[in-house]
């Protein structure tokens, strides 16, 4: 198990028929811009209603909801760190996003999952550093979670895709 379960795609994460998609959420979990807003719009009002019952999520944490109108059965919401130059535990917090997400994958017996490039949009995390953390944490999880079949990284532009390609080398 390892790199062979990882796929890179440039597509709309809300259109993927996987067990779970990951939402790069904000602390409120009540929607926002970018991937977060797109997921909330595509899932419909049930997602927002369920998120209201979760009372937010700390940075580095992860919480799971149903997928509602999405083709994915679940949405795992994780809150990535805002990049502040790299000296404010950003790497540890980003690792925690993946670690906590994969803990939910294991608990829910999720076999296929799609991730956006967490924290690399509005939160400004450098794509190369974020991709290296994402790949490292995914490979570690694949060793541990024997039923995990596919991890898709959804790259929102060519620069992000190149960062993930390089991280996979």
GUKOLMAR-971570 format. One record per residue (C-alpha): residue number from 1; residue in one letter; chain; x, y, z. Coordinates in Angstrom, 1 decimal. Layout:
N
<r><miza>NUM</miza><lumti>A</lumti><kemi>A</kemi><x>X</x><y>Y</y><z>Z</z></r>
...
This chain:
169
<r><miza>1</miza><lumti>X</lumti><kemi>A</kemi><x>0.0</x><y>0.0</y><z>0.0</z></r>
<r><miza>2</miza><lumti>X</lumti><kemi>A</kemi><x>1.3</x><y>3.4</y><z>-0.7</z></r>
<r><miza>3</miza><lumti>X</lumti><kemi>A</kemi><x>1.7</x><y>5.8</y><z>-3.7</z></r>
<r><miza>4</miza><lumti>X</lumti><kemi>A</kemi><x>-0.4</x><y>3.5</y><z>-5.9</z></r>
<r><miza>5</miza><lumti>X</lumti><kemi>A</kemi><x>-3.6</x><y>4.5</y><z>-4.0</z></r>
<r><miza>6</miza><lumti>X</lumti><kemi>A</kemi><x>-3.0</x><y>8.3</y><z>-4.6</z></r>
<r><miza>7</miza><lumti>X</lumti><kemi>A</kemi><x>-4.5</x><y>10.0</y><z>-7.6</z></r>
<r><miza>8</miza><lumti>X</lumti><kemi>A</kemi><x>-4.2</x><y>13.6</y><z>-8.7</z></r>
<r><miza>9</miza><lumti>X</lumti><kemi>A</kemi><x>-7.1</x><y>15.3</y><z>-10.5</z></r>
<r><miza>10</miza><lumti>X</lumti><kemi>A</kemi><x>-8.2</x><y>18.8</y><z>-11.5</z></r>
<r><miza>11</miza><lumti>X</lumti><kemi>A</kemi><x>-12.0</x><y>18.7</y><z>-11.1</z></r>
<r><miza>12</miza><lumti>X</lumti><kemi>A</kemi><x>-14.8</x><y>19.9</y><z>-8.9</z></r>
<r><miza>13</miza><lumti>X</lumti><kemi>A</kemi><x>-14.5</x><y>18.0</y><z>-5.6</z></r>
<r><miza>14</miza><lumti>X</lumti><kemi>A</kemi><x>-18.3</x><y>18.3</y><z>-5.2</z></r>
<r><miza>15</miza><lumti>X</lumti><kemi>A</kemi><x>-18.8</x><y>16.0</y><z>-8.2</z></r>
<r><miza>16</miza><lumti>X</lumti><kemi>A</kemi><x>-16.7</x><y>13.1</y><z>-7.0</z></r>
<r><miza>17</miza><lumti>X</lumti><kemi>A</kemi><x>-18.6</x><y>9.9</y><z>-6.2</z></r>
<r><miza>18</miza><lumti>X</lumti><kemi>A</kemi><x>-16.4</x><y>8.8</y><z>-3.3</z></r>
<r><miza>19</miza><lumti>X</lumti><kemi>A</kemi><x>-17.1</x><y>7.7</y><z>0.3</z></r>
<r><miza>20</miza><lumti>X</lumti><kemi>A</kemi><x>-16.0</x><y>11.1</y><z>1.6</z></r>
<r><miza>21</miza><lumti>X</lumti><kemi>A</kemi><x>-14.8</x><y>14.4</y><z>0.5</z></r>
<r><miza>22</miza><lumti>X</lumti><kemi>A</kemi><x>-12.8</x><y>16.7</y><z>2.7</z></r>
<r><miza>23</miza><lumti>X</lumti><kemi>A</kemi><x>-13.9</x><y>20.2</y><z>3.3</z></r>
<r><miza>24</miza><lumti>X</lumti><kemi>A</kemi><x>-11.2</x><y>22.8</y><z>4.0</z></r>
<r><miza>25</miza><lumti>X</lumti><kemi>A</kemi><x>-13.5</x><y>24.5</y><z>6.5</z></r>
<r><miza>26</miza><lumti>X</lumti><kemi>A</kemi><x>-13.2</x><y>27.5</y><z>8.7</z></r>
<r><miza>27</miza><lumti>X</lumti><kemi>A</kemi><x>-13.6</x><y>27.2</y><z>12.5</z></r>
<r><miza>28</miza><lumti>X</lumti><kemi>A</kemi><x>-17.4</x><y>27.9</y><z>12.5</z></r>
<r><miza>29</miza><lumti>X</lumti><kemi>A</kemi><x>-18.1</x><y>25.0</y><z>10.0</z></r>
<r><miza>30</miza><lumti>X</lumti><kemi>A</kemi><x>-20.9</x><y>27.2</y><z>8.7</z></r>
<r><miza>31</miza><lumti>X</lumti><kemi>A</kemi><x>-19.7</x><y>27.7</y><z>5.2</z></r>
<r><miza>32</miza><lumti>X</lumti><kemi>A</kemi><x>-17.4</x><y>30.3</y><z>3.7</z></r>
<r><miza>33</miza><lumti>X</lumti><kemi>A</kemi><x>-15.6</x><y>30.9</y><z>0.4</z></r>
<r><miza>34</miza><lumti>X</lumti><kemi>A</kemi><x>-13.6</x><y>28.6</y><z>-1.9</z></r>
<r><miza>35</miza><lumti>X</lumti><kemi>A</kemi><x>-14.0</x><y>24.9</y><z>-1.5</z></r>
<r><miza>36</miza><lumti>X</lumti><kemi>A</kemi><x>-16.0</x><y>25.4</y><z>1.8</z></r>
<r><miza>37</miza><lumti>X</lumti><kemi>A</kemi><x>-18.7</x><y>27.5</y><z>0.1</z></r>
<r><miza>38</miza><lumti>X</lumti><kemi>A</kemi><x>-18.8</x><y>25.2</y><z>-3.0</z></r>
<r><miza>39</miza><lumti>X</lumti><kemi>A</kemi><x>-19.4</x><y>22.1</y><z>-0.8</z></r>
<r><miza>40</miza><lumti>X</lumti><kemi>A</kemi><x>-22.1</x><y>23.8</y><z>1.3</z></r>
<r><miza>41</miza><lumti>X</lumti><kemi>A</kemi><x>-23.9</x><y>25.0</y><z>-1.9</z></r>
<r><miza>42</miza><lumti>X</lumti><kemi>A</kemi><x>-23.7</x><y>21.6</y><z>-3.5</z></r>
<r><miza>43</miza><lumti>X</lumti><kemi>A</kemi><x>-24.7</x><y>19.7</y><z>-0.4</z></r>
<r><miza>44</miza><lumti>X</lumti><kemi>A</kemi><x>-27.8</x><y>21.8</y><z>0.3</z></r>
<r><miza>45</miza><lumti>X</lumti><kemi>A</kemi><x>-29.3</x><y>23.2</y><z>3.5</z></r>
<r><miza>46</miza><lumti>X</lumti><kemi>A</kemi><x>-29.1</x><y>19.9</y><z>5.4</z></r>
<r><miza>47</miza><lumti>X</lumti><kemi>A</kemi><x>-25.3</x><y>20.2</y><z>5.6</z></r>
<r><miza>48</miza><lumti>X</lumti><kemi>A</kemi><x>-25.5</x><y>23.7</y><z>7.2</z></r>
<r><miza>49</miza><lumti>X</lumti><kemi>A</kemi><x>-28.2</x><y>22.4</y><z>9.6</z></r>
<r><miza>50</miza><lumti>X</lumti><kemi>A</kemi><x>-26.0</x><y>19.5</y><z>10.7</z></r>
<r><miza>51</miza><lumti>X</lumti><kemi>A</kemi><x>-22.9</x><y>21.7</y><z>11.0</z></r>
<r><miza>52</miza><lumti>X</lumti><kemi>A</kemi><x>-24.8</x><y>24.0</y><z>13.3</z></r>
<r><miza>53</miza><lumti>X</lumti><kemi>A</kemi><x>-25.1</x><y>21.1</y><z>15.8</z></r>
<r><miza>54</miza><lumti>X</lumti><kemi>A</kemi><x>-21.3</x><y>20.5</y><z>15.8</z></r>
<r><miza>55</miza><lumti>X</lumti><kemi>A</kemi><x>-20.4</x><y>23.9</y><z>17.5</z></r>
<r><miza>56</miza><lumti>X</lumti><kemi>A</kemi><x>-17.4</x><y>24.6</y><z>15.3</z></r>
<r><miza>57</miza><lumti>X</lumti><kemi>A</kemi><x>-14.0</x><y>22.9</y><z>15.1</z></r>
<r><miza>58</miza><lumti>X</lumti><kemi>A</kemi><x>-10.6</x><y>23.9</y><z>16.3</z></r>
<r><miza>59</miza><lumti>X</lumti><kemi>A</kemi><x>-7.7</x><y>24.4</y><z>13.8</z></r>
<r><miza>60</miza><lumti>X</lumti><kemi>A</kemi><x>-6.2</x><y>21.0</y><z>13.1</z></r>
<r><miza>61</miza><lumti>X</lumti><kemi>A</kemi><x>-9.4</x><y>19.2</y><z>14.1</z></r>
<r><miza>62</miza><lumti>X</lumti><kemi>A</kemi><x>-11.8</x><y>17.3</y><z>12.0</z></r>
<r><miza>63</miza><lumti>X</lumti><kemi>A</kemi><x>-15.5</x><y>16.5</y><z>12.2</z></r>
<r><miza>64</miza><lumti>X</lumti><kemi>A</kemi><x>-17.8</x><y>14.4</y><z>10.0</z></r>
<r><miza>65</miza><lumti>X</lumti><kemi>A</kemi><x>-21.3</x><y>14.9</y><z>8.6</z></r>
<r><miza>66</miza><lumti>X</lumti><kemi>A</kemi><x>-23.5</x><y>13.3</y><z>6.0</z></r>
<r><miza>67</miza><lumti>X</lumti><kemi>A</kemi><x>-23.0</x><y>14.3</y><z>2.4</z></r>
<r><miza>68</miza><lumti>X</lumti><kemi>A</kemi><x>-26.6</x><y>15.3</y><z>1.7</z></r>
<r><miza>69</miza><lumti>X</lumti><kemi>A</kemi><x>-27.0</x><y>16.2</y><z>-2.0</z></r>
<r><miza>70</miza><lumti>X</lumti><kemi>A</kemi><x>-23.4</x><y>15.4</y><z>-2.8</z></r>
<r><miza>71</miza><lumti>X</lumti><kemi>A</kemi><x>-22.5</x><y>12.1</y><z>-4.5</z></r>
<r><miza>72</miza><lumti>X</lumti><kemi>A</kemi><x>-20.1</x><y>11.5</y><z>-1.5</z></r>
<r><miza>73</miza><lumti>X</lumti><kemi>A</kemi><x>-21.7</x><y>9.8</y><z>1.5</z></r>
<r><miza>74</miza><lumti>X</lumti><kemi>A</kemi><x>-19.8</x><y>11.9</y><z>4.0</z></r>
<r><miza>75</miza><lumti>X</lumti><kemi>A</kemi><x>-18.1</x><y>15.3</y><z>4.3</z></r>
<r><miza>76</miza><lumti>X</lumti><kemi>A</kemi><x>-15.1</x><y>15.5</y><z>6.7</z></r>
<r><miza>77</miza><lumti>X</lumti><kemi>A</kemi><x>-14.6</x><y>19.1</y><z>7.7</z></r>
<r><miza>78</miza><lumti>X</lumti><kemi>A</kemi><x>-11.1</x><y>20.0</y><z>8.8</z></r>
<r><miza>79</miza><lumti>X</lumti><kemi>A</kemi><x>-9.7</x><y>23.4</y><z>9.7</z></r>
<r><miza>80</miza><lumti>X</lumti><kemi>A</kemi><x>-6.3</x><y>24.1</y><z>8.3</z></r>
<r><miza>81</miza><lumti>X</lumti><kemi>A</kemi><x>-3.9</x><y>26.7</y><z>9.7</z></r>
<r><miza>82</miza><lumti>X</lumti><kemi>A</kemi><x>-3.6</x><y>30.2</y><z>8.3</z></r>
<r><miza>83</miza><lumti>X</lumti><kemi>A</kemi><x>0.0</x><y>30.7</y><z>7.0</z></r>
<r><miza>84</miza><lumti>X</lumti><kemi>A</kemi><x>1.9</x><y>33.2</y><z>9.2</z></r>
<r><miza>85</miza><lumti>X</lumti><kemi>A</kemi><x>5.4</x><y>32.6</y><z>7.9</z></r>
<r><miza>86</miza><lumti>X</lumti><kemi>A</kemi><x>5.9</x><y>29.1</y><z>9.2</z></r>
<r><miza>87</miza><lumti>X</lumti><kemi>A</kemi><x>6.8</x><y>29.9</y><z>12.8</z></r>
<r><miza>88</miza><lumti>X</lumti><kemi>A</kemi><x>3.4</x><y>29.5</y><z>14.4</z></r>
<r><miza>89</miza><lumti>X</lumti><kemi>A</kemi><x>3.0</x><y>25.7</y><z>14.5</z></r>
<r><miza>90</miza><lumti>X</lumti><kemi>A</kemi><x>1.4</x><y>25.8</y><z>11.0</z></r>
<r><miza>91</miza><lumti>X</lumti><kemi>A</kemi><x>3.1</x><y>22.5</y><z>9.9</z></r>
<r><miza>92</miza><lumti>X</lumti><kemi>A</kemi><x>2.0</x><y>20.6</y><z>13.1</z></r>
<r><miza>93</miza><lumti>X</lumti><kemi>A</kemi><x>-1.6</x><y>22.0</y><z>12.7</z></r>
<r><miza>94</miza><lumti>X</lumti><kemi>A</kemi><x>-1.7</x><y>20.9</y><z>9.0</z></r>
<r><miza>95</miza><lumti>X</lumti><kemi>A</kemi><x>-0.4</x><y>17.5</y><z>9.9</z></r>
<r><miza>96</miza><lumti>X</lumti><kemi>A</kemi><x>-3.1</x><y>17.3</y><z>12.6</z></r>
<r><miza>97</miza><lumti>X</lumti><kemi>A</kemi><x>-5.7</x><y>18.0</y><z>9.9</z></r>
<r><miza>98</miza><lumti>X</lumti><kemi>A</kemi><x>-4.7</x><y>14.9</y><z>8.0</z></r>
<r><miza>99</miza><lumti>X</lumti><kemi>A</kemi><x>-4.1</x><y>12.8</y><z>11.1</z></r>
<r><miza>100</miza><lumti>X</lumti><kemi>A</kemi><x>-7.6</x><y>13.6</y><z>12.5</z></r>
<r><miza>101</miza><lumti>X</lumti><kemi>A</kemi><x>-9.2</x><y>13.2</y><z>9.1</z></r>
<r><miza>102</miza><lumti>X</lumti><kemi>A</kemi><x>-7.7</x><y>9.7</y><z>8.7</z></r>
<r><miza>103</miza><lumti>X</lumti><kemi>A</kemi><x>-8.8</x><y>8.8</y><z>12.2</z></r>
<r><miza>104</miza><lumti>X</lumti><kemi>A</kemi><x>-12.4</x><y>9.4</y><z>11.0</z></r>
<r><miza>105</miza><lumti>X</lumti><kemi>A</kemi><x>-11.7</x><y>7.5</y><z>7.8</z></r>
<r><miza>106</miza><lumti>X</lumti><kemi>A</kemi><x>-10.6</x><y>4.6</y><z>10.0</z></r>
<r><miza>107</miza><lumti>X</lumti><kemi>A</kemi><x>-13.6</x><y>4.8</y><z>12.4</z></r>
<r><miza>108</miza><lumti>X</lumti><kemi>A</kemi><x>-16.2</x><y>5.1</y><z>9.6</z></r>
<r><miza>109</miza><lumti>X</lumti><kemi>A</kemi><x>-14.4</x><y>2.4</y><z>7.4</z></r>
<r><miza>110</miza><lumti>X</lumti><kemi>A</kemi><x>-14.2</x><y>4.9</y><z>4.5</z></r>
<r><miza>111</miza><lumti>X</lumti><kemi>A</kemi><x>-12.4</x><y>3.3</y><z>1.5</z></r>
<r><miza>112</miza><lumti>X</lumti><kemi>A</kemi><x>-12.3</x><y>6.3</y><z>-0.9</z></r>
<r><miza>113</miza><lumti>X</lumti><kemi>A</kemi><x>-11.7</x><y>9.9</y><z>-0.1</z></r>
<r><miza>114</miza><lumti>X</lumti><kemi>A</kemi><x>-10.9</x><y>13.2</y><z>-1.9</z></r>
<r><miza>115</miza><lumti>X</lumti><kemi>A</kemi><x>-9.0</x><y>16.1</y><z>-0.4</z></r>
<r><miza>116</miza><lumti>X</lumti><kemi>A</kemi><x>-8.6</x><y>19.7</y><z>-1.6</z></r>
<r><miza>117</miza><lumti>X</lumti><kemi>A</kemi><x>-5.2</x><y>21.3</y><z>-1.1</z></r>
<r><miza>118</miza><lumti>X</lumti><kemi>A</kemi><x>-6.0</x><y>22.3</y><z>2.6</z></r>
<r><miza>119</miza><lumti>X</lumti><kemi>A</kemi><x>-4.9</x><y>25.8</y><z>3.6</z></r>
<r><miza>120</miza><lumti>X</lumti><kemi>A</kemi><x>-3.3</x><y>26.6</y><z>0.2</z></r>
<r><miza>121</miza><lumti>X</lumti><kemi>A</kemi><x>-6.1</x><y>28.9</y><z>-1.0</z></r>
<r><miza>122</miza><lumti>X</lumti><kemi>A</kemi><x>-7.2</x><y>31.9</y><z>1.1</z></r>
<r><miza>123</miza><lumti>X</lumti><kemi>A</kemi><x>-5.1</x><y>30.7</y><z>4.1</z></r>
<r><miza>124</miza><lumti>X</lumti><kemi>A</kemi><x>-1.9</x><y>31.2</y><z>2.1</z></r>
<r><miza>125</miza><lumti>X</lumti><kemi>A</kemi><x>0.0</x><y>28.0</y><z>2.9</z></r>
<r><miza>126</miza><lumti>X</lumti><kemi>A</kemi><x>2.8</x><y>27.4</y><z>0.4</z></r>
<r><miza>127</miza><lumti>X</lumti><kemi>A</kemi><x>1.6</x><y>24.7</y><z>-2.0</z></r>
<r><miza>128</miza><lumti>X</lumti><kemi>A</kemi><x>4.9</x><y>22.7</y><z>-2.0</z></r>
<r><miza>129</miza><lumti>X</lumti><kemi>A</kemi><x>5.1</x><y>22.5</y><z>1.8</z></r>
<r><miza>130</miza><lumti>X</lumti><kemi>A</kemi><x>1.4</x><y>21.6</y><z>2.1</z></r>
<r><miza>131</miza><lumti>X</lumti><kemi>A</kemi><x>1.7</x><y>18.9</y><z>-0.6</z></r>
<r><miza>132</miza><lumti>X</lumti><kemi>A</kemi><x>4.6</x><y>17.3</y><z>1.1</z></r>
<r><miza>133</miza><lumti>X</lumti><kemi>A</kemi><x>2.7</x><y>17.1</y><z>4.4</z></r>
<r><miza>134</miza><lumti>X</lumti><kemi>A</kemi><x>-0.4</x><y>15.8</y><z>2.6</z></r>
<r><miza>135</miza><lumti>X</lumti><kemi>A</kemi><x>1.5</x><y>13.1</y><z>0.8</z></r>
<r><miza>136</miza><lumti>X</lumti><kemi>A</kemi><x>3.6</x><y>12.1</y><z>3.9</z></r>
<r><miza>137</miza><lumti>X</lumti><kemi>A</kemi><x>0.5</x><y>11.8</y><z>6.1</z></r>
<r><miza>138</miza><lumti>X</lumti><kemi>A</kemi><x>-1.5</x><y>9.9</y><z>3.5</z></r>
<r><miza>139</miza><lumti>X</lumti><kemi>A</kemi><x>1.3</x><y>7.4</y><z>3.0</z></r>
<r><miza>140</miza><lumti>X</lumti><kemi>A</kemi><x>1.5</x><y>6.8</y><z>6.7</z></r>
<r><miza>141</miza><lumti>X</lumti><kemi>A</kemi><x>-2.3</x><y>6.4</y><z>6.9</z></r>
<r><miza>142</miza><lumti>X</lumti><kemi>A</kemi><x>-2.2</x><y>3.9</y><z>4.0</z></r>
<r><miza>143</miza><lumti>X</lumti><kemi>A</kemi><x>0.2</x><y>1.8</y><z>5.9</z></r>
<r><miza>144</miza><lumti>X</lumti><kemi>A</kemi><x>-2.1</x><y>1.7</y><z>8.9</z></r>
<r><miza>145</miza><lumti>X</lumti><kemi>A</kemi><x>-5.6</x><y>1.6</y><z>7.3</z></r>
<r><miza>146</miza><lumti>X</lumti><kemi>A</kemi><x>-5.5</x><y>-1.6</y><z>5.2</z></r>
<r><miza>147</miza><lumti>X</lumti><kemi>A</kemi><x>-9.0</x><y>-1.1</y><z>3.7</z></r>
<r><miza>148</miza><lumti>X</lumti><kemi>A</kemi><x>-8.2</x><y>2.4</y><z>2.3</z></r>
<r><miza>149</miza><lumti>X</lumti><kemi>A</kemi><x>-8.4</x><y>2.0</y><z>-1.5</z></r>
<r><miza>150</miza><lumti>X</lumti><kemi>A</kemi><x>-8.0</x><y>5.4</y><z>-3.0</z></r>
<r><miza>151</miza><lumti>X</lumti><kemi>A</kemi><x>-7.0</x><y>8.9</y><z>-1.9</z></r>
<r><miza>152</miza><lumti>X</lumti><kemi>A</kemi><x>-7.7</x><y>11.6</y><z>-4.5</z></r>
<r><miza>153</miza><lumti>X</lumti><kemi>A</kemi><x>-6.0</x><y>15.0</y><z>-4.2</z></r>
<r><miza>154</miza><lumti>X</lumti><kemi>A</kemi><x>-8.1</x><y>17.6</y><z>-6.1</z></r>
<r><miza>155</miza><lumti>X</lumti><kemi>A</kemi><x>-5.7</x><y>20.3</y><z>-7.4</z></r>
<r><miza>156</miza><lumti>X</lumti><kemi>A</kemi><x>-7.4</x><y>23.6</y><z>-8.2</z></r>
<r><miza>157</miza><lumti>X</lumti><kemi>A</kemi><x>-4.7</x><y>24.8</y><z>-10.6</z></r>
<r><miza>158</miza><lumti>X</lumti><kemi>A</kemi><x>-1.6</x><y>23.6</y><z>-12.4</z></r>
<r><miza>159</miza><lumti>X</lumti><kemi>A</kemi><x>0.8</x><y>25.0</y><z>-9.8</z></r>
<r><miza>160</miza><lumti>X</lumti><kemi>A</kemi><x>-0.9</x><y>22.9</y><z>-7.1</z></r>
<r><miza>161</miza><lumti>X</lumti><kemi>A</kemi><x>-0.8</x><y>19.8</y><z>-9.3</z></r>
<r><miza>162</miza><lumti>X</lumti><kemi>A</kemi><x>2.9</x><y>20.3</y><z>-9.9</z></r>
<r><miza>163</miza><lumti>X</lumti><kemi>A</kemi><x>3.5</x><y>20.6</y><z>-6.1</z></r>
<r><miza>164</miza><lumti>X</lumti><kemi>A</kemi><x>1.7</x><y>17.3</y><z>-5.5</z></r>
<r><miza>165</miza><lumti>X</lumti><kemi>A</kemi><x>3.6</x><y>15.6</y><z>-8.4</z></r>
<r><miza>166</miza><lumti>X</lumti><kemi>A</kemi><x>6.9</x><y>16.7</y><z>-6.9</z></r>
<r><miza>167</miza><lumti>X</lumti><kemi>A</kemi><x>5.8</x><y>15.6</y><z>-3.4</z></r>
<r><miza>168</miza><lumti>X</lumti><kemi>A</kemi><x>5.1</x><y>12.2</y><z>-4.8</z></r>
<r><miza>169</miza><lumti>X</lumti><kemi>A</kemi><x>8.6</x><y>11.8</y><z>-6.3</z></r>
